[in-house]
Amino acid sequence: MEYTREQVAEHSTPDDCWVILDGDVLDLSNFGDKHPGKDAHLYGAGKDVSELMRKIRVGAGHPVGAYEWARSFKIGTLKK
């Protein structure tokens, strides 16, 4: 499934939270109870979090498997 940036932006609440990560669209709705940083993922709700994720490098906030785990929430890709 492909989504536009506008479609992702429509999903920007704690109960309906989508983000873009390196061209993938992830559904992080109800992710707060799984994320060690609690609601930290909501800072990127409806947005592209690729740069933000790169800033929080492995060992400085994210464990080694963070990107792999994030990809398990993939629902589609960003339409070009």
Secondary structure by P-SEA (a helix, b strand, c coil): ccccaaaaaacccccbbbbbcccbbbbcccccccccccccccccccccaaaaaaaaccccccccaaaaaaaccccccccc
